[in-house]
Amino acid sequence: MAEKPPQRMTLLHRLRKAILFLRLVGYGLRTYYNFFSRSLSAKIANRLAKSDASIGPDDVKNIVIVGAAFSGLYAARLLAGAVPRDGRYRIVVIEPNSHFNFTWVFPRFCVVEGHEHKAFIPYSPDFFDMGPKGLVQWVRDRVTSLTRENVLLRSGEVIPYEYLIIATGSNVADGLPSRAGVEDKKEAIELLKAMQERVKNASHIVVAGGGAAGVETATDAKDRYPGKSVTIVHSRQALMHRFGNGLQQGTSEAMERLGVNVILNEKVLPESVDGKFITLSSGRKIECDCFPASGIVASLAPNTIAPSGHIRVKPNLQIDDDSLPNVYVCGDVAQAEVRNPNSRVAARQAEICADNVVRAVKGKKPKYVFTEGFGDGVIKLTLGLDRSITQYFDGKSELLFPAEEPDLDLMCKGTWAAMGARPFEDTGVYSE
């Protein structure tokens, strides 16, 4: 079979890039349209709202959301703007953490000192301003088990539900740099400070995993402390292997520019850490004096738990159990087979769950299904303290946008504002 002439390949490549850019613009326009149309619908519903005097306190039914990370919090916001205003339903959010954990900046704040408090955003009633005051009730507690009718809490409280959305997020046993693994802001900050101190005092830093968190931790550490030895170990043939060749190449070039040692096709054996060396899967030992390592449904529907620990779901994000049509799952805990789990995926899944619950409340069948979308392939990867690459990738073509990053705290300020909080004023735990 004859190969395409180089000129024809170049033209085809440019055409694909142009189509990708147009899709990107369309994705952005649809996102803004969706936001404003939902806000307008909520305002109209609030103005036309009429309470049903025949509904007493005992008649109000709960839509319970377990978890208030990206997906659960956004689902609550959307439901607040869309559930009927007749007083038949309330939204109950159950979250054990004192503050929203902005985990995207955790790798940076494992290295950089003085900004760690910005990663913990106070939950605010203002985030649910699309609904009437009091529609959303906040419960700071941890769910210990579920039944077909109730949510059981660590405190001993039992909360009945008519509809349930499970959005507990992923369970990262090793904690930082991906998750804090604790509930209180103060304790989480102390963990970040302890990690900063470990990195600062180390001579040979080893980072396991060549995904975003590992790459960002390694490049930040080397950029902050150029005199230290920093090694990243990854089990695949390339760092950021789930993304396009352009991002992989940009990552590799950043590692070379900063002087990070890269070891591929190897795994770290965490149990081998002894404070001086760490052992790889091949038996090779490397110097290491700093190693920043990166089940409630079982009582309800044990057959839906995948070997990975994720919860199996139907395309409409109902839990994959026909006897539980009122239970939905969204976010990292859902086994939805997405290439790049991120906040955009979490938000879209929250939309599917919220919209299907609203249909069910109105006596209609759920019709919305989750499919992997174009925006799911978007990632912004920091490569050192002052540079980043944003990639748009559809599985075939990619757009790359290298940029300078002047702010050490990255997107914290904008995220605080988007969540109804004033940067960086901590108002404490959720309070009406």
QUIMOBEL-V164208 format. One record per pair of residues at least 24 apart in sequence whose C-alpha atoms are under 8 Angstrom apart, sorted by the first residue. I is the first residue (numbers start at 1). J is the second residue. Records with the same first field share a line. If there is no record, write none. Layout:
I: J + J
This chain:
16: 397
17: 397 + 398 + 399
20: 394 + 397 + 398 + 399
21: 399
23: 374
24: 374 + 375 + 392
27: 374 + 375
38: 81
39: 81 + 130
41: 81 + 82
42: 81 + 82 + 130 + 131
43: 130
45: 82 + 85
46: 85 + 131 + 132
49: 85 + 86
50: 85 + 86
51: 85 + 86 + 87
52: 86 + 87
55: 87 + 88
59: 88
60: 87 + 88 + 89 + 90
61: 88 + 89 + 90 + 161 + 162
62: 89 + 90 + 91 + 92 + 160 + 161 + 162 + 163
63: 89 + 90 + 91 + 92 + 161 + 162 + 163 + 164 + 165
64: 91 + 92 + 93 + 94 + 161 + 162 + 163 + 164 + 165
65: 91 + 92 + 93 + 94 + 164 + 165 + 166 + 167
66: 93 + 94 + 95 + 143 + 164 + 165 + 166 + 167 + 168
67: 93 + 94 + 95 + 96 + 166 + 167 + 168 + 169
68: 93 + 94 + 95 + 100 + 167 + 168
69: 100 + 101 + 167 + 168 + 169
70: 331 + 343 + 346 + 347
71: 167 + 330 + 331 + 343 + 346 + 347 + 349 + 350
72: 165 + 166 + 167 + 168 + 330 + 331 + 350
74: 347 + 350 + 351
75: 347 + 350 + 351 + 353 + 354
76: 128 + 136 + 354
77: 127 + 128 + 129 + 130
78: 130 + 351 + 354
79: 354 + 355 + 358
80: 128 + 129 + 130 + 131 + 132 + 135 + 136
81: 128 + 130 + 131
82: 131 + 358
83: 358 + 361
90: 135 + 136 + 137
91: 135 + 136 + 137
92: 136 + 137 + 138 + 139
93: 136 + 137 + 138 + 139
94: 138 + 139 + 140 + 141 + 142 + 143
95: 138 + 139 + 140 + 141 + 142
96: 140 + 141 + 142 + 183
97: 140 + 182 + 183 + 184 + 185
98: 122 + 123 + 140 + 183 + 184 + 185 + 428 + 429 + 430
99: 123 + 184 + 185 + 428 + 429
102: 412
103: 178 + 179
104: 178
105: 409 + 410 + 412
106: 176 + 177 + 178 + 179
107: 176 + 177 + 178 + 213 + 214 + 216 + 217
108: 216 + 217 + 220 + 409
109: 192 + 196
110: 176 + 177 + 192 + 193 + 195 + 196 + 217
111: 195 + 196 + 199 + 200 + 217 + 220 + 221 + 224
112: 196 + 220 + 224 + 408
113: 193 + 196
115: 409
116: 189 + 192 + 193
117: 189
118: 409 + 412 + 424
119: 412
120: 185
121: 416 + 421 + 426
122: 421 + 426 + 427 + 428 + 429 + 430
123: 419 + 421 + 429 + 430
124: 419 + 420 + 421 + 430 + 431 + 432
125: 420 + 430 + 431 + 432
126: 419 + 420 + 421
127: 419 + 420
138: 430
143: 296
144: 296
145: 296 + 297 + 299 + 300
146: 296 + 297 + 299 + 300
147: 299 + 300
148: 300 + 324
162: 326
163: 326 + 327 + 357
164: 326 + 327 + 328
165: 327 + 328 + 329 + 330 + 353
166: 327 + 328 + 329 + 330
167: 329 + 330 + 331 + 332 + 333
168: 331 + 332 + 333
169: 331 + 332 + 333
170: 332 + 333
172: 294
174: 293 + 294
175: 293 + 294
176: 292 + 293 + 294
177: 213 + 214 + 217 + 292 + 293 + 294
178: 213 + 294
195: 292
198: 290
199: 290
200: 225
202: 228 + 289 + 290
203: 228 + 229 + 288 + 289 + 290
204: 228 + 229 + 230 + 231 + 287 + 288 + 289 + 290
205: 229 + 230 + 231 + 288 + 289 + 290 + 291
206: 230 + 231 + 232 + 233 + 288 + 290 + 291 + 292
207: 231 + 232 + 233 + 291 + 292 + 293
208: 232 + 233 + 234 + 267 + 268 + 291 + 292 + 293 + 294
209: 233 + 234 + 235 + 294
210: 234 + 235 + 238 + 239 + 240 + 241
211: 239 + 240 + 241
212: 240 + 381
213: 294
214: 294
215: 239 + 251 + 383
216: 381 + 382 + 383 + 384
218: 260
219: 254 + 255 + 258 + 260 + 383 + 384 + 385
220: 383 + 384 + 385
221: 384
222: 258 + 259 + 260 + 384
223: 258 + 384 + 385
224: 385
226: 258 + 259
229: 260 + 261
230: 259 + 260 + 261
231: 260 + 261 + 262 + 263
232: 260 + 261 + 262 + 263
233: 262 + 263 + 264 + 266 + 267 + 268
234: 262 + 263 + 264 + 265 + 266 + 267
235: 264 + 265 + 266 + 267
236: 264 + 265 + 266
237: 264 + 265
238: 264
239: 264
242: 339 + 340
243: 393 + 395
244: 393 + 395 + 396 + 397 + 398
246: 398 + 400
247: 389 + 391 + 400
250: 389
251: 383
254: 383 + 384
258: 384
306: 335
309: 333
310: 334 + 335
311: 335
312: 336
315: 369 + 370 + 371
316: 352 + 353 + 356 + 366 + 367 + 368 + 369 + 370
317: 349 + 352 + 353 + 369 + 370
318: 353
326: 357
328: 353
329: 353
338: 372 + 376
339: 376 + 377
340: 376 + 377 + 378
341: 376
342: 376
344: 375 + 376
345: 376
